[in-house]
Amino acid sequence: MRLFARTQVRNLTAPVVARVTTRATPDLSRRAYEVFLSSNGEMPADITGYAACLPPVPQMPYLADGDVVAISPDGWIRALYRRSSHQNTILMTEQCNSYCLMCSQPPKGVNDAHRMAEHLRLVDLIDPETAELGVTGGEPTLFKDDFIRLLLHIKDRLPRTALHVLTNGRMFFYRRFAERIAEVAHPDLMLGIPLYSDVDFEHDYVVQAKGAFEETVLGLHHLARYEVPVEIRVVLHRQTVPRLVRLAEFIARNIPFAAHVALMGLEMFGFVHRNLDALWIDPFDYRDALRETVETLDGAGMNVSIYNHQLCTLPGELWPFARRSISDWKNVYLDECDRCGVREQCGGFFQSATKRHSRFIRALPR
C-alpha cells in the first residue's frame, strides 16, 4: 500500500493538511478544511473555498471520506490518517538520540521542528471516534515541550482515543520529565519502550549509545513512580536472542509493573540490510528460547505477546500468545500462505520480509 504519490492538484498555492471529501460540501465555511477528491475525474461546478481539488489518485485507491492528507503545490500527496484503519501513527520527528542496529526508520540529522504545526492540524481533523492512535519517530520525546503539547492536544481533541507512544525511554532518566507526562493525565496512554538485554553494555551496543541501558531502566522506574503505563518491547535477532531468557527473568524481577511485554520479530528494513549478518537468525532456530521466555514472563503473571511471527515458525503452545501485529499498509503473505488453513489467524510478513524469511515457512492444515 502506497502512503504517498504524485498527482495533479488544483486550487493549491501553498502546502495544506486537510480532510478528504468525495462529495460536494454546500457549507462554504467547511471547505477550507477539505480536499475534494473526484472519483471520476470530474470536478463540481463550484470549487470555491476547498483547500485543494484532486483527480483520482491511482496509486492511492483507498482514499475515502474522512481520511486526512498533506498536499504540496508540486503535486506530492501523503496519507496522514486513514479513517478505516486501526493503525494510524503520527511520525513526530526523524531525529533520534539512539542509532539502533536494526532501526526500520533510520534517524536523520535534520531540524524538523516545523512538523509540529502539521501534527496539531492533523489531530484537529482526525475523527474523534478513532479507537487508537500512535506517536513515533525518530525519538518523539526529544522535542520535550512540544511532545507534551502534542499529548495535551490529543487528549483535548480525541478524549476517547487510546494513545500508544514508541520511545526509547531515555529522556525519562530526568525524573521531572516523567512527572510531566503523568501530569498530562491522558486517560488511555501507553509508552512502548525497548529493552534488549539484562546486561548494560549489550543493550548499549544494540542501540549504539553508551549509557542508554542505565537511562532506560531508571526512566522506566521514574515512570512507574508516577503511574505512567509502560510496555517493554524486545526485538528478536542474533544480538538479543542469546540472553533472551535472562532478560525475561530481569524484567519479571525488576520491571514487574510493565503492563505488557512484546517479543517482536525483525523487520527487514532500514539499517537491517547493512547489519544483516550480525542480526539475522531464523525464528525457527530460537523457538525453544522463545518458549522458555514466554513461560518465564507468563509464569510471573505478566501480560506477554509475540509480534511479527508466522504461526508455522512457532511451537503450538505459543500460538495463543501470537498477535496479528503488522500494520495493514505493510502486511503481506507469501504464495505458500494461500494454501494455509490458519492464514486468517497468522500475522503474516512485513513487505520487506519477502527478501529474507524463515526456511520453515509452510502451509498448515486448518
N, C-alpha and C positions, 0 to 999 in steps of 0.2 A: 504494500500500500504506500503510495506516494503522499507525503505530507507537504510537498511544495511543488510548484510548477511555474511555468511562464506562459502568459496568455495576453490577449488584447484587453485593454482597460479603457473605459470611457468615463468621463466626468471626474477625472482624478488629476490633481496638480501637486499633491503632497502625500506622503505616506499616511495610511489610515489603518485603524483597527476597528472593525465593525461586524455586526451580526448579519448572517446570510438570510435573505428572504427570496423566495421564488414567486411570491405573489405581490402584486402592486399594493402599496400602502397608501390609503387615502389620506391618512393623518400626516400632513407635511412636517409636523414637529418631530415625528419619529424617524423620518427618512435620514436624518443626519447620523443616526446610529446604525444604519443598514446599508448593506451591499445588495443590489438587485442582481440575482443570478438567473439568466434566461435559460430555460430548459430546452428551447428550440431555436435559439439564435435571434429571436425577435424581441425587441425592447418595447416597453409601454410607450404610448404616445407622449406621456408626460414623465420625464425622468428628473424633474426639478427636485433638488434637495438631497438626493441619495448620496451617500459617501462615495460610492462608485457603482458602475454598472459593468457586468461581466457577461460574455457569451458563455456557452457550455465549456467546461474545462475537462477535456477527455482524460487527462492524467489523474484527475481527482473526481471520479464519477460519484463518489459517496456524498459530496457536499449537499447539505439539506438545510431546511429552515431551522434556525436556532444555532447553527454552527457559528463559530467566530473565526475570522480570517484577518491576516495582516496583508496589506497590498501596498506596493510601491509604484510610483508613476511609470517605471520602466517595465511593468507587467509581471513582476515576481509576486506570487501569492503563496502564503504559508497558512496551513490549517493550525490554529492555536487551540481550538476546542471543538470536539465533535459531540453533539448532544446525545447521540445514540451510544456512545462509548462509556465504559466504566473505568477507563484507564487514561484519563486526561492528566497532563502534567505541565506545570509551569517551569521552564528552564530559566532559572533566575539569573545565572551567570555561567560563563565558561572559564572563569578563573578558579584556581584551587591551590591550597597550601600543601597538598599531597601530590604524588606522581605515581600512582599505583601501577604495578607491572601489568595488570590486566584491565586497566581502565577502558571502558567502552565509549566514554565521552572525553577524549583526551583534552586536558586543560590548555587554554590559550592565554598568552601574556597580553591580554587586551584590556582596555578600560571600557567595560560595557555597563557602567552605572546608568547609562541612558535607557537601558531596558526597563527600568523601574516604572516609567510612565506607561509603557506598553502593558506591563503586568497589571497595574492598577486599573487601566482601561479594560483589560480582558476580564478581570474579576467583576467589574460593573456589568458586563454583558453576558456572563455565564448564567444559565438557567438556575434560579435559586433552589430548584428541586433536585439538582445534581447530587448523587449519592456520595461520591468521593472525589477527591482532587489531590494530586501530588505536587510537591515542590522539590526541585532537584537542581543540579549544576553539572560541572564545577562544584564549588562549595558555597551554598547559599548563605551560610552564617558569616562569611567574610564581609558582607555588607552591613552587619551589625544593626545599626539603627533602621536602615531600610528593610532589613529582614523582619524586624519587629513590626515595622509599619505595615508590611505586607500581611503578616499574620493577623494583625488587628483589622485590616481592611477585609480580609477573607471572613473573619469572624463576624464582622458587621453586615456584610453583603450576602454571605452564604452561611447563615447560622445553623442550618441543618445538614451541612456537608462535612463528611469526615475528611480530615486533612492528614496526609502522610508525607513527612519531610525526610528526604535522603540526605544525610550529613555525615561527615567523618567524625563528628563529635568533639573535635579538638578544641574548638572555641569555648566549650563548656568547662574547660580547665579553669576558666575565670568564673568563679562562683557567682558573681553579681550578674553575669550574662545568663547563667542558668536560671537564676531567680527572676530575671526579667521575662524569660519565656513563660515561667509559671504565672507571672502577673498578667500576661495576656488572657489567661483563663479561658482558652479555647475549649469548648465542651467535648470535642472529639479529635484530639491531636495525638499523633504517634510520630516519634522520631526514630527512623531506621538508621542504626549506627553499626559500622563493620568492626569486627574483631577477628584477627586472622591467626592468632597463636596465643598460648599462655606464656610464651617467652618473649620478653620485650624486644630483643634485637631481631627476632624472626618477624614479628609484626611490623617493626620499623622497616625491615628490608622489603616486605611486600608493598608497603605504601611509600617507600623511598623517602622517608622523613625521620630523621633522628629525633628521638624523644616522643614520637607520636603515641606509642603504647601508653606511656605514663599520662599524657594529656587526655587520651581517650578514656582510660579506665577511671581516672579521677573525675573527668567530665561526667561519666555515667553515674558516679556516686553523687555528684552535685545535683544532677537532675533528679535522682531518687530522693534526695533530701527535700526537694521542693515538689515532689509527687508529679513529675512530668513523665508520662508513659514512654518507655523506650522498647525498641525491638533490636535484637542483636542479629546481624547479617554476616554470614560466613560464606565466602566464595570458595568453592572446592577446586583445587588444582594441585599440581605437583609440589608446590611450596607449602600448602596448608594441610594436605591430607596426612602426612606422617605423624603430626601431633593432634589430629582431629579429636581423638578420644580424650586425650589430656585436656584439650581446650574445652570439651564438653564438661569435664569434671570441674575445671576452673570456673566456668560460667555458673554451674549449679551451686558451687560453694560461695562464689564471690559476687555474682550478679543475679541472685535468686529473684530479685524484683523485676526482672525483664518480663514484659508482657508476652513476648513471643521470640522464638529463635528460628530464623530462616536459614536453611542449609541450601546453598544455591549453586546450580551448575554454571559452568563457564560460558560466557557469551563470546563467540569468536569474532570479535570486532575491536577496532581501536588499537591499543597497544599490544593486544594479544598476539597479533601477527608477527611483530618484531621480537616478541619474547616467547614464541610458541614452544621451542624446545625446552625452555625452563618451566613451562606451565602445563602443557598438555598431558593428561593422563586419562585413559579410557574409564568412564564411570563404572563400567563393569568390574574393573580391577580394584576399585575401592569400596565395593558393595559391602564387604564384611566390616570394614571400618565404619562405614556409614550406618550399618545396622547397630553396631555397638554404641555409636554416638547417639543415635535416636533413643536407644534403650536407656542410656545414661540420663539423658535430659527428660524423657518421658517418665522414667522411674523417680526422678526428683520432683515430679509434679509440674514440670514446665511445659508450656504450650510450644510444640515444635512442628515445623513443616519442612518439606523438601520441595524446592522450587527448580524449575528448568530441567527436569529429568524425564526421560521416557520410561514408561512402565516396564518395557522389556529389558531394561538395564537394572531393574531393582528387584530384590527378593520380594516375594509375595507379601510377607509380613510388614513391609514398608509401604505398600500401596495406600493404606489409609492415611498416611502422612503426606502423600504426594499431592501437589496442587497444580491446577492449570494457571500458571503464573505469568506467562509471557504475554506482553502487550499485544493486543489484537492486530495492530498495524505491522508487526514484525514476526508474527506467529505462522509457521508453515509446517507441512508434513511431507515426508518422502513418499515416493511411489509405492514403496513397500507397505506403507501405512494404510493404503487404500483397501487392503485385504484384511486389515486387523479388526478383530472383534471387539477390542476395547479402545478404539481410537477416540471415541467421544469422552472417555474418562482420562485420556492421556494428555499431558501438557504439550506434546509436540516439540518443535525445534524453533530456535531463532533462525531467521533467514540466513544468517551468516554460518550456521552450523551445517549447512549443506556442503560446505567445503571440508569439514573435518568432524566426524562424529564417531560414536562407538561402533566397533566392529561386530557388535552383537545385536544390532537393530534387526528385528524380525516381526512378522505379523503373528499375533497371538489369537487363540480361539476365544470366542465370546465367553 
